[in-house]
Amino acid sequence: MKRIICIGLAAVLLLLCTGCSLDVESFLQPPRSRGEQRQVQQALETYIRDSGIAERYTLKFPTEGEYTSAFVLCDGQGRPLTDDSAEARMAVAFYALSSAPEETHINLLRKDGEDWISVADGDGSGADIRQVTFGDLNGDGMAELLTGWSTYNSLDRRLAVYDVHNGLTLLTDDRLYTSLYVGDMLASGEERLLLLRVGSNNRVTASLEQLSDKQLVTVDTVRLDGQIQRFEGMTLCRLTGEVHGLYVDGIRRDNTLVTELIYYDDTGLHAPFYNADTNATAVTHRSNGLAARDVDGDGNVDVPRSHRLSDRSDADLTGYVTVWNSWEYESLSWEERLQTVINTAEDYMVVLDETQRAGLTTRYDPLTHTLDLLGEEGQVWLRLYTGDGETLPDPLPAELETVSLLPDERGKDTCMAWFDPQVLETEKVRYMVFRLTA
């Protein structure tokens, strides 16, 4: 018997998010932060008042990356808090004075007992703070503060790295980058910095950096697809017991996608998908808009490639079979993981047996929220319905059985499947995972 599985799509799709900004008119009339952040804001205002500045200020908000607040709360080792149960011992604040709105300041605050106190203040390396992140790049147990600043070039950010162990000490601000990653790139338990940059003359690079003697040192650099204009999702995974790899999705000038793999081993930094002769990464180039991800939960990142079904002419992804492939470090080769039909409108995908792909056709009706999978002779052997339950699709032939699937996280009342028991195992359909996410 053949079997079918439905898996929630969610992270398969590329999602873009933008930051936000908020002006604070004065230290007498700012919008009040809540909880610990409110105490940090009060300490910042105390510093401004006691410094004799006594003028209006504006909170500055990073617009990219994981932390987009004007205040970032950290533990005693300079790590951002990941849950409400952790105790904040340090904070970083970004602001500008009304007399010099284009000069962003960084204020470092520490908690002394129950009180927050500003311990250092410094000038930023640009007018606008674009990104803030943290990483222990020298292995001393204290995370450095990494900030990205706007430049006159819309693609470039200026990186400034600060030591926050004793005050706020600028270590370097001479690196330009487009996107960055901080993590265990060497599979050693120690963090390293990877800088991705879209340069001039179709030169796109990835540089591995480490902090040595309070200076950033470039360990190695590799080239990437020369048509990349910006970077999206990044996923670090284990290629072997001793090698970690970072998968990065890049958006090319023609708005198509390409996935790069970047890893460091005892021979240096590598980007195995890139072809130096063509200055391109053709093997993972695609136009289907799907991000690379661990689609089958085995810990490896899979890259999707879609193939149009022979009798389909429209561009909807339901008219394609999307094959997910994983790259194997030991053999330097690709291995097929899953064959799927993806419904981006309803945020799910159907995993096929190999034999179910032969002669497969599909039919999707957005008005009734139904996806049909048909065999070689045009007979429906699976119908998936994800409507609100008020208007069910037209009934199918009596030989098709009906099951009610798990409702999705948006609280829809009806998720149903009609299936041919001669094609699918009843137990597999009745208990298949069917999760949709907003």
N, C-alpha and C positions, 0 to 999 in steps of 0.2 A: 504494500500500500504506500501511497505517496503522502507526504505530510506538508502542512503549511504553518507558518508562524507569522505573526504580526508583531512588529516592534515599534514603539513610539519613536518618531523621527526627531523632533526637537532640535538637538545640537547638530544634526546633519546639515541644516540650513545655515547659510551665512547670516548672521545677525549683526547689524551695525547699531552702535549706540553713541549718543553724543552727550557731552557734559553740559553743565548748566552754570550760570553765573548769577551773582546776587550782590548788589551794591548796598553798603551800610553807610547811612548818611553821617553818622557821628557816633562817638563812643557814648553819648548820652541817649541816643535813640536807635540803637541797632536792633534787628530782630533777635530775640533771645534764643540762644541754643538751649538744648535740654540736657539735664543730667550732668555728667562729668564735663561735657563740652561747654556747658554754660559756665562752670567754674574756670575752665581754661580761658574762655573769652573774657571773663572778669579780670583774670590775672594779666591778660594781654592789655586790657584797657588801663589797668593799674600801672603797667610798665610805661605805656604811652604818656599817661598823666604825670608820673613821677620823673620822667625824662625831661619834663619841661616843654614837651612838644605841644600838648594841649590843643590839638586840632582834629578835624574830622579825618576819618580813615575809611578805607574800603577793604573789605575782605576779598581775597583773590582765590579763585577756585581752579584747581587743575581740571583740564578738559579732556584728558585722555588717561587710559590705564585704569587700574583697580581702585585707586583712591582719588575721589573727586570732591572731597570736602576741604574747606578752608582750615579745618583742624583735624589732625591725624593723631589718635591716641595710641601709645605704644607701651610695652612692658619695660622692665628695667634693663633689658638687653637691646632695646631699640627696635623690637619687633612689633608691628601693628597688631592690635588686639583682634582676635578672630572670633571671640564670643563674649557675651555679657558677663560671664563668670570670672574672666581674667581681670586682674587689677592693673589699672593704668598707673604708670610711674613716670612717663615722659610724654610730651606732646610737641608737635610741630605745627606752627600757624603761619599762614601767608596773608600779607596785607600790604596796602599802599596808603600813604598819606595824601590828603587832598591837595597839598602844595606841590606834590610830585607824583601824580597818579600813574606815570609810566615807570616808576621805580618800585618794583616789588621787593618787600622785605621778608626775610625768614626769621621767625622768632622761636627759640627753643625754650621750652618750659619743663620744669620737673616738679614732682609732688614731694613736698616736705611735710611729713605727718599727714594732716588732713588738708593742707593748703597747697595751692599751686603758685609757683614763683617763676618768673621769667629769669633765665640764667644766661642767655646770650641772644644777640640780635645781629643779623648780617644782611648785606645787600644781595639780591638775586643776580643772576647772570643774564637777565633779559627783562623785557617789559612784562611779558605774560608767562606765568607758570603753566606749562602744558602737562607735565606728568610728575608724579612723585612715587618712588618705590624704595625698597630697603633690601639690603643684603650684606652678609658678613663676607666681604671679599678678601680679607687678610687672615681669617681664621682665628681672630683674637676673642671670639665670643660676643662681640658687640657689633651690631649691624650698622653699616654706614648708611647715610641718607643720600639717595640718588635723585636728582631733580633734572627735569628736562625743560628747556626754555625756548620760546619762539625766536626765530631769526627772520631776516629779510627774505630768505628762501623758504617758500611754503612747504617744501619737503623736508628741510633740515630742522632738527632740534639741537640745541647746545646742551651737552651733558655737564652737570656740575656735581661733584662728589664731595660730601662733607663727612668729617669725623665728628661724631657727637658724644664721644666718650668723656671728654673734658671741655665742655663748651661747644662751639660751632666753628670748626676749622675747615676751611676750603682746601681740599687736597688737589683737585684739578678741575678745570672747566674748558679744556682745549679739544674735546672730542665732539664731532658732529655725527648725528645719527638720524635715521628715519623711524626706527622702532628698536626696542631693546627687550632682552630677556635676562632675568637673574634666576639661577637655579643650579642644580647639581649636574652640570654638563659633563663632568669627568667621571661620574659614577664613583666618587670618592667620599661622598658625604660632605664635601666642601662646596661652597657656592662660587660660581664664576659668572662673569658678565659677557653676554653676547650682544654685539652692536650690529644691527642691520642698517644698511644705508643705500639709498637710491642716489647715485652720483650722476655726473655728467657723462655724455658720450656713451650712453647705454651700459654704464658700468655699475653693477649692483653687487654689493659685497656683504659678507658676514665676517666679523672679526671677534675672536675670543680674547677677552681681556682679564687680567688679574691684577690685584693690588699688591705692589711690592715696594717697600721703603716709602710708603705714603704716596706712591705714584702709580698711575695706571700703566701697565705694560702690555703691549700686544703680543699674545702668544703665537697666533697664526691667523691667516686670512684666506678665505675662499671666495670665488666668484659664484654668482647666482644668475638666474634668467635675466637677461638684459632688458626685457620689456616690462618688468615689474615696476609699478608706480606706487604701490602701498602694500602693507602687510596686514593680514587679519589674524585668524586664530593661530595659536602656538600650543603644541602639546608635546611634553617630554615623556618618553617611554624608554623602557629597558630593551636594548637590542640584544645584548648578552649579559652575563653576570658582571662583566667589567666594562661595558660600553653603554652609555646612554645616548639617545638620539633625540633631537628636537625637530618635529615636523612643523613646518610653517606654510600657511597658505598665502600666496601673493596674488594681488589683482594686477593684471596686465593693462597696457594702454587701451586695448580693445575691449576691456571690461570682462575678459575671460579669466579663468583661474589657473593657477599652477601651484603644485605643492613641492616644496623643497625639503629634503632631509639633511640636517647638519649634525655631525657627530665628531668627537675627538677620540682618537686611540693613540697607541704608541708610535704611530707613523705621522701624526699631525691631524689637522682639521680637514674634514672632508664634506663634500656635497655631491653624493654619488649620482644624483639624477641629472645634474648639469652637464651639458655638452659644450666643451670649450670651442670646438670647431664652428658651431653655429651660434654660440653665445645664447643658448636657449635650453629649456628643460621640456622637451617635447613629450617625454614618456608620461608625464602627469598633467599635461595641458588639457583643459576641458572647458566646455561652455555651458555645462548643466547647472552651474551655480551651487553645487553641493560641496560643503567643506569636508576635508579629511577628518576622520574620527575613528575611535575604536568601536566599530559597528557590531562586533560579536562578543565583546566583553572579555577578550582573551589577553588584554594588556598591550596589544600591538595596535598601532594606528593603521587604518585601512583607507585606501584612496579609491574613489569611485570613478568609473568610466561607463558612460551610457551608450547603448547601441539601439538604434531605432528598430522597432518591430517592422517587419517587411511590408505589412499592408497599412501602415499608419503614415499619414502625411502631416499631421499637426505637430506643434512644438511642445505640447503638454508632456510632462515627464511620465504620465501614465502610459504613454505610447512608446516607452523605451524599457528595455531591460538594463538595469544598472548593476554592474558587476563590481564588487568590492575586492580589492587586491591588497595584500600585505607584502612588504619587502623584507626578505630574509638576509640578515647580515652575514651569516656563515657562508651561504651559497651565492650571495650577491645576485639574487634572482627574485622574481615575483611569484607569489602563490595566491591563487584564487580562494577567497573566503566564502562569499555569499553572492547569490544571484537574486535580485530583488526587482519588484515593481514599486515605484514610489508615487504616492499621492501627496504632493506638496500642499494642495488646497486643504486637505483634511489632516495633514501632519502625521502620516503613518506610512509604513512600508510593508510589503508582503514578501516574505522570503520563500523562494521557489526550490523545489527539488530539481535536479538537473533535467529529468525527463519532462517536467512541466513546461520548460521553456520551448520545447519543440512545437512548432505550429501555434504558439501562443498569440492571441490577439486580446486587446483590452478595449473597454468602452467605459467612459466616465461621463456622468451627467451631473453637472454642478448644481442644477436646480433641485434635484432629488437627493443629492449627496450620495450617489451610489457609484461604485466601481465594480464592473463585471470583468472577470477573467474567462475567456472563451477558448475552447479547444480547436483542433484543426477543422472540424466540420461546423464551426460556429455555435456549438452548444455551450451554454453557460455552466461552468462547474464551480464557480465561486462568485457570490455577490456580497459585497461589503457595504453596509449602510451606516452612516454616522449622523443622521438628521436628528431633529429634536423630538421625534416620535409622534408629532401631530399629523404628519402626512407620510404614511409608509409608501414605499415604491410599489409598483404593480406586482402582483403575485407571480411567482415563477411556477414552472411545471411541478406537479405533485411529487415527482420523484426526488426533488431537492428538499433536504431537511433544513430546519431553521434552528439557530441557536442564538441566545442573547448573550452578548459579550460584556466584559467589565466596562462600566461607564468611565469616561475619562475625567481628568482633574478639573475640567470646566463644569462638571455636574450635568452633562447631558443625560436625558432620561433613557435614550435608546441607542444602543450600539448593537447591531444585529448582523448575522452572516447567514446566507443561504448557501448550501454546499451539496455537491453530489457525493454520496457515500461510496460510490464506486471509484472515485478519484482521491478522496481524502479520508483519512482515518477519523472516525467519529470522535474518539477520545481526544485526539490532538486538537480538533477544532473546538470542542467544548471547553477545553482548559487552556487554550492558547492565551498568551499575554497580549492584551490589546489596550495599550495605553496611549492616550493623546495628551499633549501638553499645550498650554496656551502659548 
